[in-house]
Amino acid sequence: MEKVEYFDYRKVAKEMNVPDAILKKIEREVKDEFPKDKMMYELHVLRALRSKYWKKAPF
């Protein structure tokens, strides 16, 4: 994806051991919601990671 500018969600994903495939899926889904707002995009990816919803979701 794009360069991180506001929220370092990739660092958080690495610390939480989020598989790359799941991170990419989250990024795609959030990008659909916020295609032109980079700050909101990064914030919502970070929130999705921290919520740990991805551990329960059928990705």
PyMOL Python script that loads the backbone (N, CA, C, O; Angstrom):
from pymol import cmd

cmd.read_pdbstr("""\
ATOM      1  N   MET A   1       0.834  -1.194   0.000  1.00  0.00           N
ATOM      2  CA  MET A   1       0.000   0.000   0.000  1.00  0.00           C
ATOM      3  C   MET A   1       0.873   1.250   0.000  1.00  0.00           C
ATOM      4  O   MET A   1       2.043   1.221  -0.384  1.00  0.00           O
ATOM      5  N   GLU A   2       0.275   2.327   0.436  1.00  0.00           N
ATOM      6  CA  GLU A   2       0.958   3.613   0.414  1.00  0.00           C
ATOM      7  C   GLU A   2       1.848   3.801   1.641  1.00  0.00           C
ATOM      8  O   GLU A   2       1.790   3.029   2.598  1.00  0.00           O
ATOM      9  N   LYS A   3       2.659   4.831   1.587  1.00  0.00           N
ATOM     10  CA  LYS A   3       3.538   5.178   2.703  1.00  0.00           C
ATOM     11  C   LYS A   3       2.698   5.656   3.891  1.00  0.00           C
ATOM     12  O   LYS A   3       1.754   6.428   3.717  1.00  0.00           O
ATOM     13  N   VAL A   4       3.040   5.199   5.088  1.00  0.00           N
ATOM     14  CA  VAL A   4       2.345   5.619   6.299  1.00  0.00           C
ATOM     15  C   VAL A   4       2.746   7.053   6.616  1.00  0.00           C
ATOM     16  O   VAL A   4       3.930   7.391   6.594  1.00  0.00           O
ATOM     17  N   GLU A   5       1.749   7.905   6.914  1.00  0.00           N
ATOM     18  CA  GLU A   5       2.033   9.303   7.210  1.00  0.00           C
ATOM     19  C   GLU A   5       1.513   9.753   8.571  1.00  0.00           C
ATOM     20  O   GLU A   5       2.125  10.607   9.213  1.00  0.00           O
ATOM     21  N   TYR A   6       0.401   9.193   9.014  1.00  0.00           N
ATOM     22  CA  TYR A   6      -0.237   9.672  10.237  1.00  0.00           C
ATOM     23  C   TYR A   6      -0.135   8.671  11.385  1.00  0.00           C
ATOM     24  O   TYR A   6       0.315   9.025  12.475  1.00  0.00           O
ATOM     25  N   PHE A   7      -0.548   7.430  11.151  1.00  0.00           N
ATOM     26  CA  PHE A   7      -0.584   6.409  12.186  1.00  0.00           C
ATOM     27  C   PHE A   7       0.230   5.208  11.710  1.00  0.00           C
ATOM     28  O   PHE A   7      -0.020   4.671  10.630  1.00  0.00           O
ATOM     29  N   ASP A   8       1.186   4.796  12.506  1.00  0.00           N
ATOM     30  CA  ASP A   8       2.062   3.696  12.095  1.00  0.00           C
ATOM     31  C   ASP A   8       1.390   2.352  12.399  1.00  0.00           C
ATOM     32  O   ASP A   8       1.817   1.613  13.285  1.00  0.00           O
ATOM     33  N   TYR A   9       0.338   2.060  11.648  1.00  0.00           N
ATOM     34  CA  TYR A   9      -0.416   0.835  11.883  1.00  0.00           C
ATOM     35  C   TYR A   9       0.390  -0.408  11.491  1.00  0.00           C
ATOM     36  O   TYR A   9       0.140  -1.488  12.025  1.00  0.00           O
ATOM     37  N   ARG A  10       1.335  -0.279  10.584  1.00  0.00           N
ATOM     38  CA  ARG A  10       2.148  -1.444  10.203  1.00  0.00           C
ATOM     39  C   ARG A  10       3.011  -1.923  11.365  1.00  0.00           C
ATOM     40  O   ARG A  10       3.202  -3.125  11.547  1.00  0.00           O
ATOM     41  N   LYS A  11       3.530  -0.986  12.145  1.00  0.00           N
ATOM     42  CA  LYS A  11       4.315  -1.343  13.330  1.00  0.00           C
ATOM     43  C   LYS A  11       3.437  -2.088  14.330  1.00  0.00           C
ATOM     44  O   LYS A  11       3.856  -3.088  14.912  1.00  0.00           O
ATOM     45  N   VAL A  12       2.226  -1.597  14.521  1.00  0.00           N
ATOM     46  CA  VAL A  12       1.283  -2.249  15.432  1.00  0.00           C
ATOM     47  C   VAL A  12       0.951  -3.647  14.927  1.00  0.00           C
ATOM     48  O   VAL A  12       0.919  -4.596  15.710  1.00  0.00           O
ATOM     49  N   ALA A  13       0.705  -3.781  13.633  1.00  0.00           N
ATOM     50  CA  ALA A  13       0.387  -5.086  13.049  1.00  0.00           C
ATOM     51  C   ALA A  13       1.535  -6.069  13.274  1.00  0.00           C
ATOM     52  O   ALA A  13       1.312  -7.238  13.590  1.00  0.00           O
ATOM     53  N   LYS A  14       2.749  -5.587  13.108  1.00  0.00           N
ATOM     54  CA  LYS A  14       3.915  -6.452  13.313  1.00  0.00           C
ATOM     55  C   LYS A  14       4.021  -6.880  14.773  1.00  0.00           C
ATOM     56  O   LYS A  14       4.290  -8.045  15.064  1.00  0.00           O
ATOM     57  N   GLU A  15       3.807  -5.931  15.695  1.00  0.00           N
ATOM     58  CA  GLU A  15       3.872  -6.238  17.123  1.00  0.00           C
ATOM     59  C   GLU A  15       2.777  -7.219  17.541  1.00  0.00           C
ATOM     60  O   GLU A  15       2.968  -8.017  18.458  1.00  0.00           O
ATOM     61  N   MET A  16       1.633  -7.155  16.865  1.00  0.00           N
ATOM     62  CA  MET A  16       0.499  -8.031  17.196  1.00  0.00           C
ATOM     63  C   MET A  16       0.544  -9.342  16.410  1.00  0.00           C
ATOM     64  O   MET A  16      -0.341 -10.186  16.553  1.00  0.00           O
ATOM     65  N   ASN A  17       1.568  -9.508  15.588  1.00  0.00           N
ATOM     66  CA  ASN A  17       1.724 -10.710  14.760  1.00  0.00           C
ATOM     67  C   ASN A  17       0.537 -10.945  13.828  1.00  0.00           C
ATOM     68  O   ASN A  17       0.069 -12.072  13.670  1.00  0.00           O
ATOM     69  N   VAL A  18       0.068  -9.879  13.224  1.00  0.00           N
ATOM     70  CA  VAL A  18      -1.028  -9.982  12.259  1.00  0.00           C
ATOM     71  C   VAL A  18      -0.449 -10.527  10.952  1.00  0.00           C
ATOM     72  O   VAL A  18       0.509  -9.962  10.422  1.00  0.00           O
ATOM     73  N   PRO A  19      -1.010 -11.602  10.432  1.00  0.00           N
ATOM     74  CA  PRO A  19      -0.517 -12.127   9.157  1.00  0.00           C
ATOM     75  C   PRO A  19      -0.666 -11.089   8.031  1.00  0.00           C
ATOM     76  O   PRO A  19      -1.634 -10.329   7.999  1.00  0.00           O
ATOM     77  N   ASP A  20       0.296 -11.072   7.121  1.00  0.00           N
ATOM     78  CA  ASP A  20       0.278 -10.107   6.018  1.00  0.00           C
ATOM     79  C   ASP A  20      -1.009 -10.179   5.210  1.00  0.00           C
ATOM     80  O   ASP A  20      -1.537  -9.148   4.794  1.00  0.00           O
ATOM     81  N   ALA A  21      -1.514 -11.379   4.985  1.00  0.00           N
ATOM     82  CA  ALA A  21      -2.737 -11.536   4.194  1.00  0.00           C
ATOM     83  C   ALA A  21      -3.926 -10.841   4.867  1.00  0.00           C
ATOM     84  O   ALA A  21      -4.759 -10.236   4.192  1.00  0.00           O
ATOM     85  N   ILE A  22      -4.000 -10.927   6.176  1.00  0.00           N
ATOM     86  CA  ILE A  22      -5.099 -10.278   6.903  1.00  0.00           C
ATOM     87  C   ILE A  22      -4.920  -8.766   6.891  1.00  0.00           C
ATOM     88  O   ILE A  22      -5.895  -8.033   6.722  1.00  0.00           O
ATOM     89  N   LEU A  23      -3.697  -8.289   7.065  1.00  0.00           N
ATOM     90  CA  LEU A  23      -3.444  -6.852   7.003  1.00  0.00           C
ATOM     91  C   LEU A  23      -3.838  -6.309   5.638  1.00  0.00           C
ATOM     92  O   LEU A  23      -4.474  -5.258   5.559  1.00  0.00           O
ATOM     93  N   LYS A  24      -3.480  -6.991   4.575  1.00  0.00           N
ATOM     94  CA  LYS A  24      -3.837  -6.537   3.222  1.00  0.00           C
ATOM     95  C   LYS A  24      -5.348  -6.490   3.041  1.00  0.00           C
ATOM     96  O   LYS A  24      -5.871  -5.564   2.421  1.00  0.00           O
ATOM     97  N   LYS A  25      -6.051  -7.481   3.576  1.00  0.00           N
ATOM     98  CA  LYS A  25      -7.511  -7.503   3.460  1.00  0.00           C
ATOM     99  C   LYS A  25      -8.127  -6.330   4.211  1.00  0.00           C
ATOM    100  O   LYS A  25      -9.031  -5.669   3.699  1.00  0.00           O
ATOM    101  N   ILE A  26      -7.646  -6.072   5.415  1.00  0.00           N
ATOM    102  CA  ILE A  26      -8.141  -4.932   6.188  1.00  0.00           C
ATOM    103  C   ILE A  26      -7.873  -3.637   5.431  1.00  0.00           C
ATOM    104  O   ILE A  26      -8.748  -2.776   5.339  1.00  0.00           O
ATOM    105  N   GLU A  27      -6.659  -3.497   4.887  1.00  0.00           N
ATOM    106  CA  GLU A  27      -6.315  -2.297   4.125  1.00  0.00           C
ATOM    107  C   GLU A  27      -7.264  -2.098   2.945  1.00  0.00           C
ATOM    108  O   GLU A  27      -7.721  -0.982   2.697  1.00  0.00           O
ATOM    109  N   ARG A  28      -7.561  -3.173   2.216  1.00  0.00           N
ATOM    110  CA  ARG A  28      -8.466  -3.062   1.058  1.00  0.00           C
ATOM    111  C   ARG A  28      -9.868  -2.647   1.476  1.00  0.00           C
ATOM    112  O   ARG A  28     -10.482  -1.782   0.851  1.00  0.00           O
ATOM    113  N   GLU A  29     -10.369  -3.265   2.534  1.00  0.00           N
ATOM    114  CA  GLU A  29     -11.720  -2.945   2.996  1.00  0.00           C
ATOM    115  C   GLU A  29     -11.828  -1.495   3.452  1.00  0.00           C
ATOM    116  O   GLU A  29     -12.794  -0.803   3.130  1.00  0.00           O
ATOM    117  N   VAL A  30     -10.826  -1.042   4.203  1.00  0.00           N
ATOM    118  CA  VAL A  30     -10.853   0.331   4.700  1.00  0.00           C
ATOM    119  C   VAL A  30     -10.666   1.321   3.546  1.00  0.00           C
ATOM    120  O   VAL A  30     -11.270   2.393   3.547  1.00  0.00           O
ATOM    121  N   LYS A  31      -9.847   0.972   2.581  1.00  0.00           N
ATOM    122  CA  LYS A  31      -9.613   1.849   1.429  1.00  0.00           C
ATOM    123  C   LYS A  31     -10.910   2.072   0.658  1.00  0.00           C
ATOM    124  O   LYS A  31     -11.129   3.154   0.113  1.00  0.00           O
ATOM    125  N   ASP A  32     -11.772   1.051   0.610  1.00  0.00           N
ATOM    126  CA  ASP A  32     -13.074   1.204  -0.041  1.00  0.00           C
ATOM    127  C   ASP A  32     -13.932   2.240   0.674  1.00  0.00           C
ATOM    128  O   ASP A  32     -14.693   2.967   0.033  1.00  0.00           O
ATOM    129  N   GLU A  33     -13.814   2.312   1.995  1.00  0.00           N
ATOM    130  CA  GLU A  33     -14.593   3.268   2.779  1.00  0.00           C
ATOM    131  C   GLU A  33     -14.022   4.680   2.722  1.00  0.00           C
ATOM    132  O   GLU A  33     -14.770   5.658   2.703  1.00  0.00           O
ATOM    133  N   PHE A  34     -12.710   4.783   2.696  1.00  0.00           N
ATOM    134  CA  PHE A  34     -12.037   6.092   2.736  1.00  0.00           C
ATOM    135  C   PHE A  34     -11.019   6.201   1.602  1.00  0.00           C
ATOM    136  O   PHE A  34      -9.816   6.247   1.860  1.00  0.00           O
ATOM    137  N   PRO A  35     -11.478   6.242   0.365  1.00  0.00           N
ATOM    138  CA  PRO A  35     -10.534   6.235  -0.761  1.00  0.00           C
ATOM    139  C   PRO A  35      -9.694   7.509  -0.902  1.00  0.00           C
ATOM    140  O   PRO A  35      -8.620   7.476  -1.503  1.00  0.00           O
ATOM    141  N   LYS A  36     -10.169   8.620  -0.358  1.00  0.00           N
ATOM    142  CA  LYS A  36      -9.451   9.876  -0.562  1.00  0.00           C
ATOM    143  C   LYS A  36      -8.964  10.532   0.720  1.00  0.00           C
ATOM    144  O   LYS A  36      -8.367  11.607   0.672  1.00  0.00           O
ATOM    145  N   ASP A  37      -9.204   9.915   1.850  1.00  0.00           N
ATOM    146  CA  ASP A  37      -8.820  10.510   3.131  1.00  0.00           C
ATOM    147  C   ASP A  37      -7.782   9.619   3.807  1.00  0.00           C
ATOM    148  O   ASP A  37      -8.128   8.659   4.495  1.00  0.00           O
ATOM    149  N   LYS A  38      -6.525   9.943   3.606  1.00  0.00           N
ATOM    150  CA  LYS A  38      -5.427   9.109   4.098  1.00  0.00           C
ATOM    151  C   LYS A  38      -5.409   9.000   5.612  1.00  0.00           C
ATOM    152  O   LYS A  38      -5.143   7.925   6.150  1.00  0.00           O
ATOM    153  N   MET A  39      -5.688  10.102   6.310  1.00  0.00           N
ATOM    154  CA  MET A  39      -5.670  10.056   7.761  1.00  0.00           C
ATOM    155  C   MET A  39      -6.765   9.132   8.296  1.00  0.00           C
ATOM    156  O   MET A  39      -6.504   8.322   9.185  1.00  0.00           O
ATOM    157  N   MET A  40      -7.970   9.240   7.773  1.00  0.00           N
ATOM    158  CA  MET A  40      -9.067   8.374   8.212  1.00  0.00           C
ATOM    159  C   MET A  40      -8.785   6.922   7.848  1.00  0.00           C
ATOM    160  O   MET A  40      -9.093   6.010   8.615  1.00  0.00           O
ATOM    161  N   TYR A  41      -8.201   6.718   6.685  1.00  0.00           N
ATOM    162  CA  TYR A  41      -7.832   5.372   6.245  1.00  0.00           C
ATOM    163  C   TYR A  41      -6.884   4.723   7.253  1.00  0.00           C
ATOM    164  O   TYR A  41      -7.134   3.614   7.725  1.00  0.00           O
ATOM    165  N   GLU A  42      -5.802   5.417   7.576  1.00  0.00           N
ATOM    166  CA  GLU A  42      -4.819   4.864   8.495  1.00  0.00           C
ATOM    167  C   GLU A  42      -5.398   4.677   9.895  1.00  0.00           C
ATOM    168  O   GLU A  42      -5.112   3.679  10.556  1.00  0.00           O
ATOM    169  N   LEU A  43      -6.207   5.630  10.349  1.00  0.00           N
ATOM    170  CA  LEU A  43      -6.830   5.534  11.659  1.00  0.00           C
ATOM    171  C   LEU A  43      -7.731   4.300  11.749  1.00  0.00           C
ATOM    172  O   LEU A  43      -7.695   3.574  12.742  1.00  0.00           O
ATOM    173  N   HIS A  44      -8.528   4.067  10.726  1.00  0.00           N
ATOM    174  CA  HIS A  44      -9.455   2.945  10.760  1.00  0.00           C
ATOM    175  C   HIS A  44      -8.747   1.596  10.591  1.00  0.00           C
ATOM    176  O   HIS A  44      -9.199   0.594  11.146  1.00  0.00           O
ATOM    177  N   VAL A  45      -7.661   1.558   9.845  1.00  0.00           N
ATOM    178  CA  VAL A  45      -6.864   0.327   9.794  1.00  0.00           C
ATOM    179  C   VAL A  45      -6.307   0.045  11.191  1.00  0.00           C
ATOM    180  O   VAL A  45      -6.364  -1.090  11.665  1.00  0.00           O
ATOM    181  N   LEU A  46      -5.781   1.051  11.833  1.00  0.00           N
ATOM    182  CA  LEU A  46      -5.240   0.899  13.178  1.00  0.00           C
ATOM    183  C   LEU A  46      -6.319   0.430  14.153  1.00  0.00           C
ATOM    184  O   LEU A  46      -6.081  -0.467  14.962  1.00  0.00           O
ATOM    185  N   ARG A  47      -7.486   1.027  14.077  1.00  0.00           N
ATOM    186  CA  ARG A  47      -8.586   0.635  14.969  1.00  0.00           C
ATOM    187  C   ARG A  47      -9.006  -0.809  14.726  1.00  0.00           C
ATOM    188  O   ARG A  47      -9.288  -1.546  15.671  1.00  0.00           O
ATOM    189  N   ALA A  48      -9.047  -1.211  13.462  1.00  0.00           N
ATOM    190  CA  ALA A  48      -9.415  -2.595  13.137  1.00  0.00           C
ATOM    191  C   ALA A  48      -8.380  -3.571  13.708  1.00  0.00           C
ATOM    192  O   ALA A  48      -8.738  -4.631  14.220  1.00  0.00           O
ATOM    193  N   LEU A  49      -7.128  -3.216  13.621  1.00  0.00           N
ATOM    194  CA  LEU A  49      -6.080  -4.071  14.162  1.00  0.00           C
ATOM    195  C   LEU A  49      -6.187  -4.182  15.678  1.00  0.00           C
ATOM    196  O   LEU A  49      -6.155  -5.280  16.233  1.00  0.00           O
ATOM    197  N   ARG A  50      -6.314  -3.054  16.333  1.00  0.00           N
ATOM    198  CA  ARG A  50      -6.348  -3.045  17.798  1.00  0.00           C
ATOM    199  C   ARG A  50      -7.602  -3.691  18.365  1.00  0.00           C
ATOM    200  O   ARG A  50      -7.592  -4.170  19.499  1.00  0.00           O
ATOM    201  N   SER A  51      -8.684  -3.710  17.589  1.00  0.00           N
ATOM    202  CA  SER A  51      -9.924  -4.315  18.069  1.00  0.00           C
ATOM    203  C   SER A  51      -9.811  -5.837  18.152  1.00  0.00           C
ATOM    204  O   SER A  51     -10.593  -6.488  18.846  1.00  0.00           O
ATOM    205  N   LYS A  52      -8.846  -6.389  17.448  1.00  0.00           N
ATOM    206  CA  LYS A  52      -8.623  -7.840  17.358  1.00  0.00           C
ATOM    207  C   LYS A  52      -9.806  -8.563  16.724  1.00  0.00           C
ATOM    208  O   LYS A  52      -9.926  -9.783  16.839  1.00  0.00           O
ATOM    209  N   TYR A  53     -10.667  -7.823  16.065  1.00  0.00           N
ATOM    210  CA  TYR A  53     -11.787  -8.430  15.344  1.00  0.00           C
ATOM    211  C   TYR A  53     -11.276  -9.414  14.293  1.00  0.00           C
ATOM    212  O   TYR A  53     -11.919 -10.427  14.015  1.00  0.00           O
ATOM    213  N   TRP A  54     -10.131  -9.111  13.719  1.00  0.00           N
ATOM    214  CA  TRP A  54      -9.554  -9.955  12.679  1.00  0.00           C
ATOM    215  C   TRP A  54      -9.250 -11.364  13.169  1.00  0.00           C
ATOM    216  O   TRP A  54      -9.155 -12.293  12.367  1.00  0.00           O
ATOM    217  N   LYS A  55      -9.097 -11.528  14.482  1.00  0.00           N
ATOM    218  CA  LYS A  55      -8.843 -12.870  15.014  1.00  0.00           C
ATOM    219  C   LYS A  55     -10.087 -13.751  14.940  1.00  0.00           C
ATOM    220  O   LYS A  55      -9.981 -14.974  14.843  1.00  0.00           O
ATOM    221  N   LYS A  56     -11.278 -13.121  14.987  1.00  0.00           N
ATOM    222  CA  LYS A  56     -12.536 -13.846  14.987  1.00  0.00           C
ATOM    223  C   LYS A  56     -13.180 -13.884  13.604  1.00  0.00           C
ATOM    224  O   LYS A  56     -13.955 -14.791  13.301  1.00  0.00           O
ATOM    225  N   ALA A  57     -12.864 -12.914  12.781  1.00  0.00           N
ATOM    226  CA  ALA A  57     -13.516 -12.788  11.480  1.00  0.00           C
ATOM    227  C   ALA A  57     -13.044 -13.880  10.523  1.00  0.00           C
ATOM    228  O   ALA A  57     -11.884 -14.291  10.560  1.00  0.00           O
ATOM    229  N   PRO A  58     -13.947 -14.341   9.673  1.00  0.00           N
ATOM    230  CA  PRO A  58     -13.575 -15.379   8.688  1.00  0.00           C
ATOM    231  C   PRO A  58     -12.877 -14.775   7.468  1.00  0.00           C
ATOM    232  O   PRO A  58     -13.510 -14.569   6.432  1.00  0.00           O
ATOM    233  N   PHE A  59     -11.603 -14.497   7.583  1.00  0.00           N
ATOM    234  CA  PHE A  59     -10.866 -13.891   6.471  1.00  0.00           C
ATOM    235  C   PHE A  59     -10.445 -14.973   5.533  1.00  0.00           C
ATOM    236  O   PHE A  59      -9.807 -14.697   4.518  1.00  0.00           O
TER     237      PHE A  59
END
""", "prot")
cmd.dss("prot")
cmd.show_as("cartoon", "prot")
cmd.util.cbc("prot")
cmd.orient("prot")
